[in-house]
Amino acid sequence: MTHISSTSDVEFFNKIENIPNDIWDDLSCDQNVYLSKEYLSCIEKNHDSVSFSYLILYNSKRRPIAFSTIQIVDFYLDGVNDSIEDFVLRVKKILRKLGVFPDKKPIKLLVSGNLFVSGEHGVFIKPKQDKSQIIKQLSKALLRYVNEDKNLVKSIDAFMLKDFLDESLFITNELKRFNYHPFSVEPNMELKVDPKWSNFDDYLGAMKTKFRIKAKNALKRSSDLEVKDISVEEIGSYLPDMISLYEKVAKSAAFNLTNFNLHTYRDLKEKFGEHYLIRCYFLEGKMLGFLSGIQNQDFLDAHFVGIDYKYNRIYAIYQRMLYDYIQHGIHKKLKGINFGRTASEIKSSVGAKPENLTIYLRHRKRFTNKLLKLFLFHVEPTPFHQKFPFKNTIHEK
């Protein structure tokens, strides 16, 4: 079956490979690596716990004008870490008492967006289109996708569209008319690389004394670590240790929609070669950490990391990773590094600035959706103290 269903203005496909090449070429959305067939096929292949589909919107002349990923995932409310503010925990208990979210039963979420990367990587709209109109069309199409499937119509609890930058909100706020509720999540932390930086020493030289000393101290503490970039042939032998370290980080996260399958690394490395970075950190042969990242156009996007927290403070493993991302970005002459969410304060200490992100959520049951609005009103990103490490104010803009 090449597609699930279609009408004059929308078509759904159940595998990325089933989208005809002429349609894909007409969309021309793969300049963003996360909307390329290569990337999406890697993710789809390695995540059996997630149900993937793809949506294409057409104009009146049956020309493709927009594309969206669709992922259906089971989300357990207990996946919300108890480190989140007390209000969220109280509401969670109230919702359970009302039977809205029973114990042990997952919430089945339909997500338009990328489950594994922060940012606007789930919806593509061709240039010169009425974006507000397409957002309306997308909202209706997602509902149709569920209503036309007798299994989904019984099982889907909520719809989520993620993650939108502030400059997109004047368009995406159209979703409020379709009973979606916006809420802010942890920002993406982004560092702009100064084109004058030809090497890492130039980056250090741009920093205020206090932050430069901190950086050099971290580099000194981590100097005993053996650092190795991993080839596709080596991934298999290192995966068990990487998985163990990744799980340590994932367990400490306040909020995870689903876990990333690290076996995906083999396919990503095969597809993207030197544009996909996997780097491991060893002490006397023992792996203490790893980082991963992908070059997306002119930016390096940090992906998942793994850390043995027992050694992190002594050897400044995480700080070293941040500096290594920066050094790699400078070496490749990129415009910036997207560090993603979490650990915002330490990321700001190396020069990253926050990019606000908004998610839209809608529960299918009207009463529950009203309760959800009250709940989301109180959900805010964890506050942090923004650092300003550079001497020249041009870097702080």
N, C-alpha and C positions, 0 to 999 in steps of 0.2 A: 504494500500500500504506500503510494508516494505521498499522499496527504490524508489528513484526517477528515477535513471537510472544507468546503469553499462556497462563497457567494460572489456576487459581482464586486464587492468592495473589500473582502478579506479572505485569506486562505491560511489554513493551519497545516503544518508539517510535523510529523512525529520523529523525524531524524534530520539532522543538519545535512546529511549527504543526499537527502531526497529533494532538496530545493534545487530546481533546474538551474544550470549554469547561466542561461540567458537572463533569468530573473535576478540572480545574484550579481551578475555583471552590471545589470541596469541599476541596481541599488547602489553598488560601489560603496559599501559601508565598511569594507575591511581595511581602510586606512587606520582605523582603531583596531588594534590587534585583538581586543576582546570581542569584536564583532566579526572576526575572520572565521572562515570555515575551519582553518587549521586549529585555532585555539578552541573553538566550540566543540570540535570533534574529540579533542583530548579530554576535555572536561566531561562530556557526555559518556565517553567510553569507560571512564574510571569511577563513576559515581552511581552505582546501582540503586542506592537508597533514594536517589532523586529522580523524579519523572521529568523528562525534558520534552518540550515542544517549541515550535517557532511559528510566529505570526507575521504575515505580510499584508500590509494595507495597500489598496489600489485606489487610483483616482477614477473619474468617470470614463476615461479612455482605456481603462484596464492596464495602466502603467504603474509599477510598484513605486510607492512614495514613502513607505516607512516599514521598519522591521523591529520586532521585539522578541527577546527570548522569553520563554515561559518555563518556570521550574516549580514543581510541586514537591513540598517537603513536609515531613512531620516535625513539628516544633513542640518540645516539651516545656511547659511553663517552669518546671524545675531547672531548666537550662538557664533561667535568669538567676545569676549568682546573687547570694545574699549580701554582697557588698553594695548592692544598689540601695538607694535611700529607703528609709523606713516606710515612707508613704507607699511606694510601689509594693512592698511586701504586704502591707495592710490590705491594699486593694486586691492583691492576688488571693489572699485568704477570703475576702468578701466574695469575690467572683466564684470561688470554689464552693462556698457555703450556699450560694444561689444556684449552684449546679451548672453555671455557665461554662466553667472549665473543670470538669471532674478530675479527681486525683488519678494519676498514672495515664490518663488518656491524652494523646498528643493533639495539638491544634494542627489541622491540615491546612497549610498555607499555599496559595498560588502566588508566586513571586514573578513580577516583571522587573528584571534587574540582574546583576551578577551576585550570586551568593558568596563569592570568594574574594571579591575585590571591591574596595570603596570607590564610589564615583559614578558618573553617568555612563555606564557601560552596558545597559540593558535595552535601551530604546534608541533607535537611529531614525532621524527624519531627514529626508533629502532637502537640499537647499531650495529656497524660494517657495516653500510650502506654508500654508496657514497652520502654524504649530498648535495653536489653541484648538482648532478644529480637529486636528489629528489626535490630540490628547483625548478629546471627546470620543472620537471614533475608536481609539484604543480601549477606553473604558468599556464601551458597549461591546466590543469584540471579545474582551476577556470574559464578560458575563455570558455572552453567547457560547463561547467555548465550553463553559461549564454546563450551561443549561441544555446543550445538545447531547451531552453524555450522561446516560442514566446513572452511571457509577459516580461520576464527579458531582452531579447535582445533589447526591445524598451525602457526599463525604467532605467537600470543600467547606471549610469554616470561614476563611477570610482571604482577602486579596491584599497584596502589598506591592507598591511601586517604589523602587529605591534606585539610587540616592541622588537627589537633585541639588545642584549648586544654587546659591542665592540668586544669581542672575537668571535662573530658569523659573523662579517661583511665580512670576507674573503670568507665565504660561501654565505651569502645572497646577496652580491654585484653582484652575478650572475643575479639577477633580473634586473640590469641595461640593460642587453642584451635584455630584454623583455620590454624595454621602461618604467620601473619603475624609479622613482626619489626618492633618499633617502633624508631625512631631520631629524635633531636632535630635540628632544622634551625635556621637563623638565625631569631631571634625577630622577631615583628612589633613595631615600635616605635610606641607610642601616647602621645599627649599629651592629657591631660584639660584641657579649657578651663574655667577658673574662671568661674562665672556672674557674678562681680563685674567681670570684664574687659569694659568696654563698647567699648574701642578698643585699638589696638595699643600705645599709650603706657601703658595700664594693665598690659599684659603685660610691657613693658620695666620698668615700675616695680616689678614683683614679683620681679625678678631681683637676684641678688647683683651687687655693683659690677663684678667682673671679667667676668661674663658679659654684663652690660648694655653695658659698654665694647666687648666683642667684637662684639656685635650691631650697635651703632651704627657701628663701624668697617666691618663688612661692608656695611651699608646705604650708607655714604659711598663705599666703593670701587665699589659697583654703581650709584651715582647717575647715571653717564654712560650707562647702558643705557636704551634705549627699551623700555618694557614694554607689550605689547598683548594684550588678550583677543581670541581668534580666533572669528569667527562661522562658522556652517556654510557660508555662501557663500564664505568666504575660505580654507577648508581646502585646497581643491584646489591653489591657487597656492603655498601654503606647504609642502605635503607633501614634495616632493623634498628640501628642506633639513632638514625634521624627520626624515625617514627616515635621512639621512646622519648626523645627530647621534645618533639613537637607536642606530644600529649601533655607534657609538663606545662607548657605554655598555654595550651588550649583549656586546660582545667582551671587556670587562673583567670581566664577571660570572664568578664561580667555578662557577656551576651554573645551567644553563638547560634546562628540559625541552623548550621550543620557543620560537620567537620570535613576538612579537606583530606582527600586520599593521596598520600604522598607518592603512591605508585604512578600518579599522573606525571611526576617529574621526568620519568623516562621518555614519555611521549612528547612532553613539552621541549625537552632538550633535543630530541631527534628532529622535531619540526622547526625549532627556532635557533638551534646551534648556539653560536656565541652571543646571540641576542637574549638568551636565557641563562641567567647566572645562578649557579649553585656553588656555595663556598662553605667549607667545613673548617672547624677549629679544633685542634688536638693538643693534648698535653701528655707527653710520654706515651703516645699511641692511643690514648683514650679520647674519644670524641666528647667535647664539652659544649659544642654548639654548632649551628649551621644557619646560613641565610640563603634566601632565594629572591630572585627578582627578574623582571622582564623589561626590555626596552620597548616602549610604546611610542612610536613617532620620535619626538625629541626629548622624551622623558624616560628616566629609569623609575619603574614602579617597584617598590619593595613588596615582596610577597611574604610567605610564611617564614618564621624563624623557629629554631628550637634552642633551648638553653638549659644547661644543668645549673639550676639556681644555687646549688651548694658552692659552686666555684665562681659565681658571677661577680660577687663583690671583690674577691681577691684579685681576679684577673681582668676585671672590667670588660667582660665578654660582650655585653649588649652595647656598651659605648663604642667598643672597637668595631662592632658591626655597623653602627651608624656612620662612623668615620670611613669605613670601607665602602659603603654605598656612595658616599660623597666623593671619595677618591676615584671610584669607578666612573661616576658621572662626569667628573672633570676630565679624566683620561679619554673618555669617549666623546668629549666636546658636546655634551647634552645641555639642554636648557634648564633642567631641574630634576629633582628627585621627589617623587611622591612616597612619603613614608607610611601612608595609611593611618588607620585609627590606633588608639591606645597609646599609653605612655607619652601623652602630649607634652608634658613639661620637659622631660629629658630631650625630646625631639626639638623642642623650641630652643634648648640650650646649645644645639649645634647649628641653629639658624633657621629652622623650619617655622613657618607661619600657618595658622589654621585656616582651612577652607570649610565653611559651614555646609552641612549636608542635611537634607530633609527627606524623610520617608513619609509616604501616604499609606494609610491602613484603613480597611473597611471590613467589618464583620457582616456576614450575610444575613444574620438575624437582626431585625430592626431594634429590638429592645437591647440586645447585647451591644449593638453598635453605638447606641446612646451612652451606655455605661463606658464603652471604650473611649469615647470622646472625653469623658471626665478623667479617666485614667491617664490618657496620653497628655492631657493638659499639664500634668504634673511631672511628666518625664522630661528631664533635661540632661544634657551632657555633663559629665563630671567636671566641675570647675578646676582650672589649673592656673598657675602663675606663669604668664608668658615672659620668656627671657629674651633679651636683646643683646646678642653676643658680638655684634659687629661694631667697629669703630665708626665707619662711614654710614650716615643715615640713609644713603641710597639703598643699602642692603636691607633696611628695615621696612621699606615700602612694599 
